Amino acid sequence: MLRDETSTSTQVIQWKCVESKTESKRLHYGRFVVSPFKRGQVSTVGIAMRRASPEEVEGTSITWARFHGVVHEYSTTTGIQETIHDVLVNLKEIAPKSDSSDIQEAVSSVTGPKKVTAGDTSLPPSVETIDDSQYVVTITQPISVNIELKIEKDCGYRIENSHGYASGEFPVDAVSMPVRNVNYSVHLFGSGKAMRETLFIEVWTNGSLTPDEAIRKASKKLIDLSTPFLHVKCEDVSYFGDNQDFSASTGSPSRFDDVSELEGNISKNTFIDQLELPARASNCLKRAEIHTISDLLNYSREDLSKIRSFGQKSVDQVSKASWERFATELPTRNYVAISGNKQ
């Protein structure tokens, strides 16, 4: 019995794909088993993977479109069956796949009458569409329709209004989430001290990634997010007596009993991940080189609103989270020049 318990406790955690199928071009399914875990570990891993897979795995989507001769989103054009709004909704449904992290440009140039699909789009070499049959628009007359597009990699949702865009240009409410759904379940085996857990995890993707690719990317993201904790050191921290002056080394008040100011200085070095912002807002901040609360406090609400793809809703979310979690308000003055403005 002792031999069995020792053998179980030293087993290496392994994973295996037990089921994989393509339900359609835009729906891939995978089921994986990972074992053995100690009691309680499956929930830790399962919850982390369920959160990281949809929110942290990058996807590619159309984020911008330009229509020639169009005034506003709800315009109707002679010879086109749909309104511009309907076309934008259809473009949102296209699932591209890109090998590049740069913004890519594409164009759909078609002469009717014709039912236009994703396959009619001229794409750069680094981009492909998962389903060429994805519907875009119907041209009912012998006219030419040209739609210029921008394709980007990102995480989560991107919702923008058309303020600041030129006539005929429209943002697309992009969904850069190749992982559509994740489920996990816990199964026990063994008894007594030798009892262990098995993790079963199911993943559905939009076809731009296979489920096993999504699992690997989510795992790597979790590792990257945890890496800062590997470098935490408390060797330089020492006890300060009531009358000891340590302002020269820490910039804190000269008496240790002023705890609130000390905690304030510590919180400024906290990573913005602790704000638990939506993935889109968090990614925009990081692209603007805002990684800590200290970085964030260099930006006023007006500064933040000038960051590319960072709308008023995101500014409100940051302001609220900063106050609720760290009792910190954004400054009212402008301190920095924003390099990520909308173009």
Buried (B, 14 or more C-beta within 10 A) or exposed (E): EEEEBEEBEEEEEEBEBEEBEEEEBBBBBBBBBBBBBEEEBBBEBBEBBBBBBBBBBBBBBBBBBBBEEBEEBEBEBEBBBBBBBBBBEBBBBBBBBBEBEEEBBBEBEBEBEBBBBBEBBEBBEBBBBBBEEBBBBBBBEEBEBEBBBBBBBBBBBBBBEEEEBEEBBBBBBBBBBBBBBBEBEBEEEBEEEBBBBBBBBBBBBBBBBBBBBBBEBBBEBBEEBEEEEEEEEEEEEEEBEEEEEBEEEEEBBEBBEEEEEBEBEEBBEBEBEEBEBBBBBBBBBBBBEBBBBBBBBEBBBBBBBBBBBBBEBBBEBBBEBBEEBBEBEBBEEBEBEBEBEBE
